[in-house]
Amino acid sequence: MKTKIKAGNRLKIWEIALLLGLAVFLAAGAAALGSRDALADKVVRLHVLANSDSEEDQALKLKVRDRVLERAAELLEDSGDRDEAEARLTEALPELEGLAAAEIAANGYDYPVTARLEETSFTTREYDGFTLPAGKYLALRVVIGEGAGQNWWCVVFPPLCTTASSDVSQTAMAAGLTEEEVGLITEEDQGYVLKFKAVEWWEALREKWD
């Protein structure tokens, strides 16, 4: 009888531990979700989609990326915040699309190309010196041809695509990110792995509910 009671107590302890662990995970996710949403309101990502996964189309994607990124960096050089960056990019969309088309033609292709700003879903993504959690972000999307190939992502505002990894924190804070947000994306926050996983879990739930 005593053995059965002890086994039952052990089971309850495990149940309690699992529930506590789940509670911590959910709390981390809820807090990180708020931080992610605040972060998303301050950045603009760059998303370049290749026509296909062929070696030639992937090489072309990188050339188009370089051309668009160079001009976007010039346009956003002294932008004070995301609203200003968005306004400048919106005005420059025809120019950016023209530059992409010119680069495509210069390389001997006749693929159509579009450049637009839109809310886009991203998975958690690691870059040189920082990481962004999964979620929806405003993105400058450049779609080449069918847009069916592997794509290239980064952050055009703040200009983290063109910033050395050692300068990421300074560049991000100059664009209005808080110390907490910078700590989250640069992994200075020691719990960032748990928080990012929790955000991904919450996002999966959101998609099911929607």
GROMACS elastic network, one bead per residue, 0.5 to 0.9 nm:
[ bonds ]
;  ai    aj funct       b0    kb
    1     4     6  0.52164   500
    1     5     6  0.63938   500
    1     6     6  0.87909   500
    2     5     6  0.50895   500
    2     6     6  0.62280   500
    2     7     6  0.86206   500
    3     6     6  0.51793   500
    3     7     6  0.61786   500
    3     8     6  0.85822   500
    4     7     6  0.50915   500
    4     8     6  0.61181   500
    4     9     6  0.86029   500
    5     8     6  0.50149   500
    5     9     6  0.61546   500
    5    10     6  0.86303   500
    6     9     6  0.50057   500
    6    10     6  0.61683   500
    6    11     6  0.86011   500
    7    10     6  0.50826   500
    7    11     6  0.62515   500
    7    12     6  0.87421   500
    8    11     6  0.50632   500
    8    12     6  0.63228   500
    8    13     6  0.86998   500
    9    12     6  0.50827   500
    9    13     6  0.62139   500
    9    14     6  0.87069   500
   10    13     6  0.50514   500
   10    14     6  0.62987   500
   10    15     6  0.86220   500
   11    14     6  0.51577   500
   11    15     6  0.61731   500
   11    16     6  0.86057   500
   12    16     6  0.60432   500
   12    17     6  0.84526   500
   13    16     6  0.50687   500
   13    17     6  0.60663   500
   13    18     6  0.85641   500
   14    18     6  0.60718   500
   14    19     6  0.85178   500
   15    18     6  0.51425   500
   15    19     6  0.61497   500
   15    20     6  0.85442   500
   16    19     6  0.50881   500
   16    20     6  0.60506   500
   16    21     6  0.84731   500
   17    20     6  0.50894   500
   17    21     6  0.60462   500
   17    22     6  0.85416   500
   18    21     6  0.50021   500
   18    22     6  0.60847   500
   18    23     6  0.85098   500
   19    22     6  0.50367   500
   19    23     6  0.60744   500
   19    24     6  0.86174   500
   20    24     6  0.62089   500
   20    25     6  0.85621   500
   21    24     6  0.51544   500
   21    25     6  0.61492   500
   21    26     6  0.86147   500
   22    26     6  0.60577   500
   22    27     6  0.84637   500
   23    26     6  0.51264   500
   23    27     6  0.60290   500
   23    28     6  0.84822   500
   24    27     6  0.50749   500
   24    28     6  0.60479   500
   24    29     6  0.84803   500
   25    28     6  0.51226   500
   25    29     6  0.61179   500
   25    30     6  0.86687   500
   25   194     6  0.74717   500
   25   195     6  0.79230   500
   25   197     6  0.89686   500
   25   198     6  0.64068   500
   26    30     6  0.61038   500
   26    31     6  0.85745   500
   26   198     6  0.68481   500
   26   202     6  0.84097   500
   27    30     6  0.51396   500
   27    31     6  0.61730   500
   27    32     6  0.84251   500
   27   198     6  0.87274   500
   28    31     6  0.52437   500
   28    32     6  0.59152   500
   28    33     6  0.83400   500
   28   191     6  0.88853   500
   28   194     6  0.73838   500
   28   195     6  0.55779   500
   28   196     6  0.89615   500
   28   198     6  0.65799   500
   28   199     6  0.83509   500
   29    32     6  0.50515   500
   29    33     6  0.58245   500
   29    34     6  0.86019   500
   29   194     6  0.81082   500
   29   195     6  0.56488   500
   29   196     6  0.75988   500
   29   197     6  0.77408   500
   29   199     6  0.51191   500
   29   200     6  0.83715   500
   29   201     6  0.77756   500
   29   202     6  0.67306   500
   30    33     6  0.50781   500
   30    34     6  0.64914   500
   30    35     6  0.88308   500
   30   195     6  0.88095   500
   30   198     6  0.78761   500
   30   199     6  0.75475   500
   30   202     6  0.78433   500
   31    34     6  0.53350   500
   31    35     6  0.64413   500
   31    36     6  0.86935   500
   31   195     6  0.81330   500
   31   199     6  0.89610   500
   32    36     6  0.59203   500
   32    37     6  0.84774   500
   32   184     6  0.89601   500
   32   192     6  0.86969   500
   32   195     6  0.56271   500
   32   196     6  0.72487   500
   32   198     6  0.75881   500
   32   199     6  0.63723   500
   33    37     6  0.61083   500
   33    38     6  0.85879   500
   33   135     6  0.89135   500
   33   195     6  0.83357   500
   33   196     6  0.87034   500
   33   198     6  0.82253   500
   33   199     6  0.56677   500
   33   202     6  0.77940   500
   33   203     6  0.87827   500
   34    37     6  0.51630   500
   34    38     6  0.62527   500
   34    39     6  0.85471   500
   35    38     6  0.51661   500
   35    39     6  0.60915   500
   35    40     6  0.85933   500
   35   180     6  0.83745   500
   35   181     6  0.68926   500
   35   184     6  0.85385   500
   36    40     6  0.60070   500
   36    41     6  0.86632   500
   36   132     6  0.84057   500
   36   133     6  0.67878   500
   36   134     6  0.82688   500
   36   135     6  0.77176   500
   36   181     6  0.81165   500
   36   184     6  0.89871   500
   36   199     6  0.81772   500
   37    40     6  0.50197   500
   37    41     6  0.64312   500
   37   135     6  0.81092   500
   37   136     6  0.83870   500
   37   137     6  0.87432   500
   38    41     6  0.53146   500
   38    42     6  0.70174   500
   38   181     6  0.83591   500
   39    42     6  0.53887   500
   39    43     6  0.68148   500
   39   177     6  0.72170   500
   39   178     6  0.88307   500
   39   181     6  0.65013   500
   40    43     6  0.55788   500
   40    44     6  0.78504   500
   40   135     6  0.81547   500
   40   136     6  0.72827   500
   40   137     6  0.54352   500
   40   138     6  0.74834   500
   41    44     6  0.83701   500
   41    82     6  0.72774   500
   41    83     6  0.89581   500
   41   137     6  0.76173   500
   41   138     6  0.80507   500
   42    81     6  0.69706   500
   42    82     6  0.52407   500
   42    83     6  0.82356   500
   42   157     6  0.80383   500
   42   158     6  0.81430   500
   42   175     6  0.79302   500
   42   176     6  0.72503   500
   42   177     6  0.70157   500
   43    81     6  0.84966   500
   43    82     6  0.60230   500
   43    85     6  0.88969   500
   43   137     6  0.74436   500
   43   138     6  0.72424   500
   43   139     6  0.86175   500
   43   155     6  0.70579   500
   43   156     6  0.77102   500
   43   157     6  0.53183   500
   43   158     6  0.61908   500
   43   175     6  0.87497   500
   43   177     6  0.89628   500
   44    82     6  0.70011   500
   44    85     6  0.78601   500
   44    86     6  0.75962   500
   44   137     6  0.68558   500
   44   138     6  0.52590   500
   44   139     6  0.53353   500
   44   140     6  0.70785   500
   44   154     6  0.88807   500
   44   155     6  0.59589   500
   44   156     6  0.57687   500
   44   158     6  0.73270   500
   45   137     6  0.69277   500
   45   138     6  0.63200   500
   45   140     6  0.61296   500
   45   141     6  0.83325   500
   45   153     6  0.70078   500
   45   154     6  0.56242   500
   45   156     6  0.53614   500
   45   157     6  0.68108   500
   45   158     6  0.88906   500
   46    65     6  0.88418   500
   46    69     6  0.81232   500
   46   138     6  0.88021   500
   46   139     6  0.54507   500
   46   141     6  0.61372   500
   46   142     6  0.79750   500
   46   152     6  0.78265   500
   46   153     6  0.55595   500
   46   154     6  0.52585   500
   46   155     6  0.55822   500
   46   156     6  0.57075   500
   46   157     6  0.87198   500
   46   161     6  0.87841   500
   47    65     6  0.87592   500
   47   139     6  0.64286   500
   47   140     6  0.60221   500
   47   142     6  0.62103   500
   47   143     6  0.82456   500
   47   151     6  0.68507   500
   47   152     6  0.56847   500
   47   154     6  0.68577   500
   47   155     6  0.86610   500
   48    61     6  0.69755   500
   48    62     6  0.84261   500
   48    64     6  0.81238   500
   48    65     6  0.64891   500
   48   140     6  0.82075   500
   48   141     6  0.58257   500
   48   143     6  0.60228   500
   48   144     6  0.77365   500
   48   147     6  0.86025   500
   48   150     6  0.88450   500
   48   151     6  0.55047   500
   48   152     6  0.51458   500
   48   153     6  0.66401   500
   49    52     6  0.84651   500
   49    61     6  0.69977   500
   49   141     6  0.76500   500
   49   142     6  0.62195   500
   49   144     6  0.59699   500
   49   145     6  0.86639   500
   49   146     6  0.86377   500
   49   147     6  0.50554   500
   49   148     6  0.71319   500
   49   149     6  0.63202   500
   49   150     6  0.64368   500
   49   152     6  0.65695   500
   49   153     6  0.89285   500
   50    53     6  0.71767   500
   50    57     6  0.60917   500
   50    58     6  0.60002   500
   50    59     6  0.88316   500
   50    60     6  0.75941   500
   50    61     6  0.52044   500
   50    62     6  0.86432   500
   50   142     6  0.87433   500
   50   143     6  0.67084   500
   50   144     6  0.53194   500
   50   145     6  0.72673   500
   50   146     6  0.76516   500
   50   147     6  0.51521   500
   50   148     6  0.64054   500
   50   150     6  0.61024   500
   50   151     6  0.59713   500
   50   152     6  0.83781   500
   51    54     6  0.84499   500
   51    57     6  0.59939   500
   51    58     6  0.78450   500
   51    60     6  0.89186   500
   51    61     6  0.79471   500
   51   111     6  0.79313   500
   51   143     6  0.76181   500
   51   144     6  0.51119   500
   51   148     6  0.53435   500
   51   149     6  0.53374   500
   51   150     6  0.84445   500
   52    55     6  0.85642   500
   52    56     6  0.87434   500
   52    57     6  0.58254   500
   52    58     6  0.70942   500
   52   144     6  0.88226   500
   52   145     6  0.82889   500
   52   146     6  0.71710   500
   52   147     6  0.66516   500
   52   150     6  0.70281   500
   53    56     6  0.81874   500
   53    57     6  0.64066   500
   53    58     6  0.60439   500
   53   148     6  0.74580   500
   53   150     6  0.59883   500
   54    57     6  0.52823   500
   54    58     6  0.61573   500
   54    59     6  0.85797   500
   54   149     6  0.78388   500
   55    58     6  0.52367   500
   55    59     6  0.61884   500
   55    60     6  0.86551   500
   56    59     6  0.51577   500
   56    60     6  0.62031   500
   56    61     6  0.86604   500
   57    61     6  0.61399   500
   57    62     6  0.88534   500
   57   144     6  0.89655   500
   57   149     6  0.79043   500
   58    62     6  0.66127   500
   58    63     6  0.89533   500
   58   149     6  0.74805   500
   58   150     6  0.74884   500
   58   151     6  0.85270   500
   59    62     6  0.53739   500
   59    63     6  0.66164   500
   59    64     6  0.89049   500
   60    63     6  0.51138   500
   60    64     6  0.62301   500
   60    65     6  0.84860   500
   60   103     6  0.84310   500
   60   104     6  0.71235   500
   60   107     6  0.75857   500
   61    64     6  0.51827   500
   61    65     6  0.60422   500
   61    66     6  0.86763   500
   61   104     6  0.88396   500
   61   144     6  0.75649   500
   61   151     6  0.80637   500
   61   152     6  0.81666   500
   62    66     6  0.61679   500
   62    67     6  0.86775   500
   62   152     6  0.81140   500
   63    66     6  0.51609   500
   63    67     6  0.63509   500
   63    68     6  0.87228   500
   63   100     6  0.88103   500
   63   103     6  0.72075   500
   63   104     6  0.83612   500
   64    67     6  0.51585   500
   64    68     6  0.61511   500
   64    69     6  0.83509   500
   64    99     6  0.81095   500
   64   100     6  0.54710   500
   64   101     6  0.83581   500
   64   103     6  0.60512   500
   64   104     6  0.70505   500
   64   142     6  0.87124   500
   64   144     6  0.88287   500
   65    68     6  0.52818   500
   65    69     6  0.57674   500
   65    70     6  0.83337   500
   65   100     6  0.80777   500
   65   142     6  0.83834   500
   65   152     6  0.80961   500
   66    69     6  0.51622   500
   66    70     6  0.59830   500
   66    71     6  0.87098   500
   67    70     6  0.54200   500
   67    71     6  0.66138   500
   67    72     6  0.87491   500
   67    96     6  0.86189   500
   67    99     6  0.68552   500
   67   100     6  0.68341   500
   67   103     6  0.73486   500
   68    71     6  0.53917   500
   68    72     6  0.60234   500
   68    73     6  0.85091   500
   68    96     6  0.60698   500
   68    97     6  0.82391   500
   68    99     6  0.67812   500
   68   100     6  0.64888   500
   68   142     6  0.86680   500
   69    72     6  0.50264   500
   69    73     6  0.59528   500
   69    74     6  0.85956   500
   69   156     6  0.74619   500
   69   161     6  0.83576   500
   69   162     6  0.86604   500
   70    73     6  0.53077   500
   70    74     6  0.65355   500
   70    75     6  0.89247   500
   71    74     6  0.51031   500
   71    75     6  0.62815   500
   71    76     6  0.87280   500
   71    96     6  0.74654   500
   71    99     6  0.87232   500
   72    75     6  0.50231   500
   72    76     6  0.61430   500
   72    77     6  0.83486   500
   72    89     6  0.74112   500
   72    92     6  0.86177   500
   72    96     6  0.78041   500
   72   156     6  0.72922   500
   73    76     6  0.52491   500
   73    77     6  0.57386   500
   73   156     6  0.69950   500
   73   157     6  0.83297   500
   73   159     6  0.67839   500
   73   162     6  0.81170   500
   74    77     6  0.52353   500
   74    78     6  0.85517   500
   75    78     6  0.79344   500
   75    79     6  0.81315   500
   75    85     6  0.82195   500
   75    88     6  0.68532   500
   75    89     6  0.74977   500
   75    92     6  0.83112   500
   76    79     6  0.51281   500
   76    80     6  0.87541   500
   76    84     6  0.84611   500
   76    85     6  0.59327   500
   76    88     6  0.72477   500
   76    89     6  0.80040   500
   76   156     6  0.82421   500
   76   157     6  0.72545   500
   76   158     6  0.84703   500
   76   159     6  0.79896   500
   77   159     6  0.79721   500
   79    82     6  0.76400   500
   79    83     6  0.87592   500
   79    84     6  0.58941   500
   79    85     6  0.56752   500
   79    88     6  0.85284   500
   79   157     6  0.85581   500
   79   158     6  0.88112   500
   79   175     6  0.79622   500
   80    83     6  0.82752   500
   80    84     6  0.64370   500
   80    85     6  0.75938   500
   80   174     6  0.84659   500
   80   175     6  0.63734   500
   80   176     6  0.79806   500
   81    84     6  0.55231   500
   81    85     6  0.63037   500
   81    86     6  0.87212   500
   81   157     6  0.84401   500
   81   158     6  0.84463   500
   81   175     6  0.59239   500
   81   176     6  0.66635   500
   82    86     6  0.59091   500
   82    87     6  0.84785   500
   82   157     6  0.70872   500
   82   158     6  0.81920   500
   82   175     6  0.80669   500
   82   176     6  0.87884   500
   83    86     6  0.51106   500
   83    87     6  0.62328   500
   83    88     6  0.87150   500
   84    87     6  0.51042   500
   84    88     6  0.62429   500
   84    89     6  0.86202   500
   85    88     6  0.52282   500
   85    89     6  0.61598   500
   85    90     6  0.85168   500
   85   157     6  0.70413   500
   85   158     6  0.89736   500
   86    89     6  0.51905   500
   86    90     6  0.59896   500
   86    91     6  0.86154   500
   86   117     6  0.81003   500
   86   138     6  0.86538   500
   87    90     6  0.51308   500
   87    91     6  0.62932   500
   87    92     6  0.86459   500
   88    91     6  0.52711   500
   88    92     6  0.62017   500
   88    93     6  0.87142   500
   89    93     6  0.59729   500
   89    96     6  0.85661   500
   89   116     6  0.89111   500
   89   117     6  0.78969   500
   89   140     6  0.79785   500
   90    93     6  0.53620   500
   90    94     6  0.85483   500
   90   116     6  0.77805   500
   90   117     6  0.69903   500
   91    94     6  0.75501   500
   91    95     6  0.84658   500
   92    95     6  0.52109   500
   92    96     6  0.61144   500
   92    97     6  0.85535   500
   93    96     6  0.50828   500
   93    97     6  0.59979   500
   93    98     6  0.84440   500
   93   114     6  0.89610   500
   93   115     6  0.60957   500
   93   116     6  0.64581   500
   93   117     6  0.81990   500
   93   140     6  0.88765   500
   94    97     6  0.51326   500
   94    98     6  0.60729   500
   94    99     6  0.86623   500
   94   114     6  0.89914   500
   94   115     6  0.75865   500
   94   116     6  0.89774   500
   95    98     6  0.50010   500
   95    99     6  0.62146   500
   95   100     6  0.86781   500
   96    99     6  0.50850   500
   96   100     6  0.62708   500
   96   101     6  0.86252   500
   96   115     6  0.68273   500
   96   142     6  0.88967   500
   97   100     6  0.51145   500
   97   101     6  0.61656   500
   97   102     6  0.85919   500
   97   113     6  0.68028   500
   97   114     6  0.59125   500
   97   115     6  0.51563   500
   97   116     6  0.84243   500
   97   142     6  0.76848   500
   98   101     6  0.50135   500
   98   102     6  0.60588   500
   98   103     6  0.86032   500
   98   113     6  0.86587   500
   98   114     6  0.89751   500
   98   115     6  0.89539   500
   99   102     6  0.50542   500
   99   103     6  0.62265   500
   99   104     6  0.86516   500
  100   103     6  0.51661   500
  100   104     6  0.62519   500
  100   105     6  0.86974   500
  100   113     6  0.70340   500
  100   114     6  0.84024   500
  100   115     6  0.84214   500
  100   142     6  0.81192   500
  100   144     6  0.85766   500
  101   104     6  0.50814   500
  101   105     6  0.61807   500
  101   106     6  0.85260   500
  101   110     6  0.83353   500
  101   111     6  0.79823   500
  101   112     6  0.71989   500
  101   113     6  0.62120   500
  101   114     6  0.85847   500
  101   144     6  0.88351   500
  102   105     6  0.51261   500
  102   106     6  0.60016   500
  102   107     6  0.86725   500
  103   106     6  0.50238   500
  103   107     6  0.63941   500
  103   108     6  0.89288   500
  103   109     6  0.89628   500
  104   107     6  0.53493   500
  104   108     6  0.67043   500
  104   109     6  0.55105   500
  104   110     6  0.67681   500
  104   111     6  0.70255   500
  104   112     6  0.86763   500
  104   113     6  0.85979   500
  104   144     6  0.86579   500
  105   108     6  0.51114   500
  105   109     6  0.51476   500
  105   110     6  0.59376   500
  105   111     6  0.80829   500
  106   109     6  0.74893   500
  110   145     6  0.85554   500
  111   144     6  0.64651   500
  111   146     6  0.82825   500
  112   143     6  0.84084   500
  112   144     6  0.62640   500
  112   145     6  0.50903   500
  112   146     6  0.84027   500
  113   142     6  0.69655   500
  113   143     6  0.55565   500
  113   145     6  0.58750   500
  113   146     6  0.89051   500
  113   147     6  0.89554   500
  114   141     6  0.78347   500
  114   142     6  0.56493   500
  114   143     6  0.53588   500
  114   144     6  0.69006   500
  114   145     6  0.85447   500
  115   140     6  0.68724   500
  115   141     6  0.55969   500
  115   143     6  0.66257   500
  116   139     6  0.80851   500
  116   140     6  0.57448   500
  116   141     6  0.54369   500
  116   142     6  0.67714   500
  116   143     6  0.87647   500
  117   138     6  0.67435   500
  117   139     6  0.55298   500
  117   141     6  0.61492   500
  117   142     6  0.89828   500
  118   137     6  0.81403   500
  118   138     6  0.54929   500
  118   139     6  0.55561   500
  118   140     6  0.68275   500
  118   141     6  0.73207   500
  119   136     6  0.60830   500
  119   137     6  0.53717   500
  119   139     6  0.60733   500
  119   140     6  0.89509   500
  120   135     6  0.80914   500
  120   136     6  0.51936   500
  120   137     6  0.54659   500
  120   138     6  0.61811   500
  120   139     6  0.62160   500
  120   141     6  0.86616   500
  121   134     6  0.75064   500
  121   135     6  0.54201   500
  121   137     6  0.64928   500
  121   138     6  0.88929   500
  122   125     6  0.77286   500
  122   132     6  0.89938   500
  122   133     6  0.81500   500
  122   134     6  0.53566   500
  122   135     6  0.53955   500
  122   136     6  0.61194   500
  122   137     6  0.73697   500
  123   132     6  0.84443   500
  123   133     6  0.69068   500
  123   135     6  0.65325   500
  123   136     6  0.88979   500
  123   200     6  0.78314   500
  124   131     6  0.72704   500
  124   132     6  0.57291   500
  124   135     6  0.77545   500
  124   196     6  0.73211   500
  124   197     6  0.87160   500
  124   200     6  0.77600   500
  125   130     6  0.87991   500
  125   131     6  0.56904   500
  125   132     6  0.54595   500
  125   133     6  0.66232   500
  125   134     6  0.73008   500
  125   153     6  0.84364   500
  125   154     6  0.87693   500
  126   129     6  0.81061   500
  126   130     6  0.62690   500
  126   132     6  0.65965   500
  126   133     6  0.87690   500
  127   130     6  0.53791   500
  127   131     6  0.57597   500
  127   132     6  0.82086   500
  127   154     6  0.75807   500
  127   161     6  0.86456   500
  127   165     6  0.89116   500
  128   131     6  0.80942   500
  128   161     6  0.87781   500
  128   164     6  0.80314   500
  128   165     6  0.57693   500
  129   164     6  0.78609   500
  129   166     6  0.70807   500
  129   167     6  0.86429   500
  129   168     6  0.66807   500
  129   169     6  0.89633   500
  129   185     6  0.85482   500
  129   186     6  0.62362   500
  129   187     6  0.86796   500
  130   160     6  0.87350   500
  130   165     6  0.75527   500
  130   168     6  0.73792   500
  130   169     6  0.88798   500
  130   182     6  0.87537   500
  130   184     6  0.86871   500
  130   185     6  0.51780   500
  130   187     6  0.70045   500
  131   184     6  0.80985   500
  131   186     6  0.62992   500
  131   187     6  0.74186   500
  132   135     6  0.88740   500
  132   184     6  0.84057   500
  132   185     6  0.57182   500
  132   186     6  0.87643   500
  132   196     6  0.85416   500
  133   185     6  0.78123   500
  133   195     6  0.86751   500
  133   196     6  0.55773   500
  133   197     6  0.85199   500
  133   199     6  0.71807   500
  133   200     6  0.77867   500
  134   196     6  0.73230   500
  134   197     6  0.88532   500
  134   199     6  0.67930   500
  134   200     6  0.59734   500
  134   203     6  0.77329   500
  135   199     6  0.80281   500
  135   200     6  0.77929   500
  135   203     6  0.69173   500
  136   139     6  0.89642   500
  139   155     6  0.84928   500
  139   156     6  0.87031   500
  140   156     6  0.83027   500
  142   147     6  0.87815   500
  143   146     6  0.75021   500
  143   147     6  0.52796   500
  143   148     6  0.89727   500
  144   147     6  0.53042   500
  144   148     6  0.86390   500
  145   148     6  0.80844   500
  146   149     6  0.80133   500
  147   150     6  0.83281   500
  147   151     6  0.83093   500
  148   151     6  0.85600   500
  154   160     6  0.75098   500
  154   161     6  0.57180   500
  155   158     6  0.66090   500
  155   159     6  0.62909   500
  155   160     6  0.55185   500
  155   161     6  0.54847   500
  155   162     6  0.88529   500
  156   160     6  0.63428   500
  156   161     6  0.60182   500
  156   162     6  0.81708   500
  157   160     6  0.68703   500
  157   161     6  0.84545   500
  157   172     6  0.86952   500
  157   175     6  0.78691   500
  158   161     6  0.83484   500
  158   171     6  0.67621   500
  158   172     6  0.58760   500
  158   173     6  0.88610   500
  158   174     6  0.82926   500
  158   175     6  0.58220   500
  158   176     6  0.87986   500
  159   162     6  0.58431   500
  159   163     6  0.63958   500
  159   168     6  0.89161   500
  159   171     6  0.73532   500
  159   172     6  0.80936   500
  159   175     6  0.88946   500
  160   164     6  0.78409   500
  160   165     6  0.83553   500
  160   167     6  0.87982   500
  160   168     6  0.63986   500
  160   171     6  0.72703   500
  160   172     6  0.75427   500
  161   164     6  0.84482   500
  163   166     6  0.81337   500
  163   167     6  0.63009   500
  163   168     6  0.62730   500
  163   171     6  0.75465   500
  164   167     6  0.53687   500
  164   168     6  0.65572   500
  165   168     6  0.53283   500
  165   169     6  0.84242   500
  166   169     6  0.75510   500
  166   170     6  0.86051   500
  167   170     6  0.54513   500
  167   171     6  0.61223   500
  167   172     6  0.85559   500
  168   171     6  0.51964   500
  168   172     6  0.59826   500
  168   173     6  0.85532   500
  168   182     6  0.84951   500
  168   186     6  0.78562   500
  169   172     6  0.52101   500
  169   173     6  0.61542   500
  169   174     6  0.85500   500
  169   177     6  0.89898   500
  169   179     6  0.85124   500
  169   182     6  0.60331   500
  169   183     6  0.81347   500
  169   186     6  0.73397   500
  170   173     6  0.53022   500
  170   174     6  0.61408   500
  170   175     6  0.88036   500
  170   182     6  0.89372   500
  171   174     6  0.51664   500
  171   175     6  0.65448   500
  172   175     6  0.52641   500
  172   176     6  0.67469   500
  172   177     6  0.56412   500
  172   178     6  0.83190   500
  172   181     6  0.89429   500
  172   182     6  0.67739   500
  173   176     6  0.51287   500
  173   178     6  0.62001   500
  173   179     6  0.71874   500
  173   181     6  0.88981   500
  173   182     6  0.71423   500
  174   177     6  0.72767   500
  177   180     6  0.80969   500
  177   181     6  0.59833   500
  177   182     6  0.63962   500
  178   181     6  0.51423   500
  178   182     6  0.61590   500
  178   183     6  0.84665   500
  179   182     6  0.50669   500
  179   183     6  0.59681   500
  179   184     6  0.85380   500
  180   183     6  0.50491   500
  180   184     6  0.62122   500
  180   185     6  0.88971   500
  180   189     6  0.80796   500
  181   184     6  0.50539   500
  181   185     6  0.64241   500
  181   186     6  0.85948   500
  182   185     6  0.53652   500
  182   186     6  0.59608   500
  182   187     6  0.83235   500
  182   188     6  0.80038   500
  182   189     6  0.88577   500
  183   186     6  0.53133   500
  183   187     6  0.58936   500
  183   189     6  0.52007   500
  183   190     6  0.88650   500
  183   192     6  0.87942   500
  184   187     6  0.54429   500
  184   188     6  0.63731   500
  184   189     6  0.52760   500
  184   190     6  0.84867   500
  184   191     6  0.85333   500
  184   192     6  0.60923   500
  184   195     6  0.89914   500
  185   188     6  0.77260   500
  185   189     6  0.81489   500
  185   192     6  0.79916   500
  186   189     6  0.76678   500
  187   190     6  0.64646   500
  187   191     6  0.81867   500
  187   192     6  0.61086   500
  187   193     6  0.83628   500
  188   191     6  0.86746   500
  188   192     6  0.80291   500
  189   192     6  0.55340   500
  189   193     6  0.89813   500
  190   193     6  0.77262   500
  191   194     6  0.56121   500
  191   195     6  0.62427   500
  191   196     6  0.87130   500
  192   196     6  0.59294   500
  192   197     6  0.84812   500
  193   196     6  0.52450   500
  193   197     6  0.62062   500
  193   198     6  0.85355   500
  194   197     6  0.52024   500
  194   198     6  0.60896   500
  194   199     6  0.86341   500
  195   198     6  0.50063   500
  195   199     6  0.61647   500
  195   200     6  0.87022   500
  196   199     6  0.50020   500
  196   200     6  0.62945   500
  196   201     6  0.86843   500
  197   200     6  0.51040   500
  197   201     6  0.63037   500
  197   202     6  0.87265   500
  198   201     6  0.50080   500
  198   202     6  0.62060   500
  198   203     6  0.85773   500
  199   202     6  0.50591   500
  199   203     6  0.60892   500
  199   204     6  0.85985   500
  200   203     6  0.50455   500
  200   204     6  0.62162   500
  200   205     6  0.87209   500
  201   204     6  0.51360   500
  201   205     6  0.63836   500
  201   206     6  0.87203   500
  202   205     6  0.50747   500
  202   206     6  0.62034   500
  202   207     6  0.87678   500
  203   207     6  0.63029   500
  203   208     6  0.87704   500
  204   207     6  0.52529   500
  204   208     6  0.65121   500
  204   209     6  0.88273   500
  205   208     6  0.51494   500
  205   209     6  0.62258   500
  205   210     6  0.86019   500
  206   209     6  0.50744   500
  206   210     6  0.60378   500
  207   210     6  0.50944   500
